Amino acid sequence: MDISLDKSTGQYQVRSYEPGTITINDEQYQHPVMVTLETLHQQSLPQNIQDIDKSLLEELKIEQYEAVLLGTGEHMELLEWELIEAAQMMGAPLEIMSTGAACRTFTVLASEGRQVLAILYP
């Protein structure tokens, strides 16, 4: 599913998503990635979303973003309430959704020039 709007002013654009593969710019990823308008990181993410914890959110400095999206794969998976609450207390509500929805949302927000962080699991 091609989802790019080609209106982003950032360095990174999510071009497409299909279960198991996220395409950012012209590169395909089959493992978890973090992307903003200006950065792309492949390290420091646990392989299982259930292993995401408060210390990782602090390390990512999620309070610096207007929106923090967590794409959990082909289907939305819920996280422990304590983690969601911790993100809210840090000042950055964590929006949890399927990765396809997170990619589309990232693309829209990026096209508006918003400060958005997407944590995407293929």
C-alpha positions in Angstrom: 0.0 0.0 0.0 1.6 3.2 -1.2 1.0 6.0 1.3 3.3 8.9 0.6 1.9 12.4 0.0 5.3 13.8 -1.3 4.6 17.0 0.7 6.9 16.4 3.7 9.7 18.9 4.3 11.6 16.3 6.2 14.5 14.1 5.3 12.5 10.8 5.8 9.2 9.8 4.3 7.3 6.6 4.9 6.6 5.5 1.3 4.7 2.2 1.9 3.8 -0.5 4.3 2.9 -4.2 3.8 2.9 -6.7 6.6 6.5 -7.5 7.4 8.0 -4.6 5.4 8.1 -0.8 5.9 9.5 1.3 3.1 11.1 4.6 4.2 12.5 6.7 1.4 13.8 4.0 -1.0 14.9 1.6 1.7 12.9 -1.5 3.0 13.0 -2.5 6.7 11.9 -5.8 8.1 12.8 -4.9 11.7 11.6 -2.2 14.1 12.6 1.3 13.3 12.1 4.8 14.8 11.5 7.6 12.4 11.0 11.4 12.6 11.2 14.0 9.9 15.0 14.3 10.4 16.1 11.0 11.9 15.9 7.3 11.4 17.1 4.8 14.0 17.2 1.0 13.8 19.0 0.2 17.1 17.8 0.2 20.7 14.3 -1.1 20.0 13.3 -4.4 21.6 12.2 -7.1 19.1 8.9 -7.5 21.0 6.7 -4.5 21.6 5.7 -6.0 25.0 9.3 -5.3 26.0 9.0 -1.5 25.5 9.4 0.2 28.9 9.4 3.6 30.5 13.2 3.8 30.3 13.1 3.5 26.5 10.5 6.2 26.3 12.7 8.4 28.5 15.7 7.6 26.3 13.7 8.6 23.2 12.8 11.9 24.8 9.2 11.5 23.7 8.2 14.7 25.5 9.9 16.6 22.6 7.3 15.5 20.1 3.8 16.7 19.4 2.8 13.1 18.6 4.3 9.7 19.4 3.0 6.9 17.3 3.5 3.2 18.0 2.8 0.9 15.1 2.4 -2.6 16.6 2.4 -4.7 13.3 -0.3 -5.9 11.1 -2.8 -5.7 14.0 -3.0 -3.3 16.9 -1.7 -4.8 20.1 -2.4 -3.2 23.5 0.4 -2.4 25.9 0.3 -2.4 29.7 -1.7 0.6 31.1 1.3 1.6 33.2 3.4 2.3 30.1 0.6 4.4 28.5 0.2 6.3 31.8 4.0 6.8 32.1 4.0 8.4 28.5 1.1 10.7 29.5 3.0 11.8 32.6 6.0 12.6 30.4 3.7 14.9 28.5 3.5 12.8 25.3 0.4 10.6 24.9 1.5 7.4 23.2 -0.9 6.7 20.3 -1.0 2.9 19.7 -2.3 1.5 16.4 -1.5 -1.0 13.7 1.6 -0.2 11.7 -0.4 0.6 8.6 -2.4 3.2 10.5 0.8 4.6 12.1 2.5 5.0 8.7 -0.5 6.8 7.3 -0.7 9.1 10.4 3.0 9.8 10.3 2.7 10.8 6.6 -0.2 13.2 7.3 1.5 14.8 10.3 4.8 15.0 8.5 3.2 16.7 5.5 1.9 19.4 8.0 5.5 19.8 9.3 4.5 18.5 12.8 7.1 17.1 15.2 6.2 13.4 15.1 8.0 10.3 16.3 6.9 6.9 14.8 8.0 3.7 16.4 7.2 1.1 13.8 7.1 -2.7 14.0 6.7 -4.4 10.7 
